[in-house]
Amino acid sequence: MSDFQRKLIEHRRSIDRLDTILIYTLGERFKHTENIGKLKAEANLQVSDHGREQFQIERLRKLAIDANLDSEFAERLLKFIISEVIENHKKWQTG
């Protein structure tokens, strides 16, 4: 096996490991947001909290910069996740 092939395999293994971490982390995150959705439904609160969302976007943009990740990408990703959370919260409001 060439040095190139070994390096390629190492990088792919790292990516696979990180993808696993991402999926499990998202799963845990959505368990918490589901619980929040239930609490909001019980308290008859709005499904979204724009102040919290803006705070999180700003916080994660800063984290992205520290992590050497494109902050615009991080913001788009978080907005996508937030939109999924809001859709899930709507289910609890009507469910």
N, C-alpha and C positions, 0 to 999 in steps of 0.2 A: 504494500500500500504506500502510495506516495505521501509526502508531507502535506501536499495540497488536500488530498483525500482525508487524511487524519484531521486536519484543521476544519474542513467542511463538516465532517461528522461531529466534531466537538461543538461547533457552533449550532448545528441542528439539534443536538441533544440539549444544549442550553435553552434554545428556543422552545423545544417541546416541554421542558421542565417549567419554563416561565409561563407558557400557555396554560399549563395545568394549574399553576398558582393563580393566574388571572381568572380562570373559570371558577375555581373554588372560592376565591375572594369575592367575585361577583355574586355567587350563590349565597354566601354569608351576608353580603350587603343587602341583597334583595329580601332575605329573611327579616332583617331589621326594618327595612322600609315597609314590608308587609305588616309588621307589628305596628308601625307608625300609622299606616293606613287604617288599620282596625281601630286604633285609639282615636284618630281623627273622626272616623265615622261615628263612634260612640259619643264623642263630644260635639258632634255636628259642626266640625270645622271644615274650612275649605281644603280641597285636595292639594293645592299648591301653596307654597309659602315663598313669594317672590323675593323677600328680603333674605331668607335663608339661601335660596338658589343663587342670588347674586353674590352673597358672601362666599359660598362654596366655589363659584366660578373664579372669583378673584383669588381665593386661597390656592386653588389647584393650578391656576396660571402661574403663580409664584413657585409652587412646587415643581411644575414642569420645567421652568427655567433653571431651577436648582438641579434638576435631574438631567439637564441637557436634552430636553424633549421639546418639540415645537409646541409652544403654549397655545397657539390657535387650534392645533390638533387636539390638545388636551381639553380645550373648551368645547369643541365640537363633540368629543366623546362624552364629556360630562352632560352636555345638553341632551344628547341621545339617551343616556341613562336616565336622566331626570324625566324625559318624556315618557319613558317606559314605566317609571315609578308612578307618575301621575295617572297613566292609564290604569295601572293596577289599583291605585287608590280610588279611582272612579268606580271600580267594580265593588269595592266595599261600601261606597256611598249608596249605590243602588241595590246592592246585593243583600 
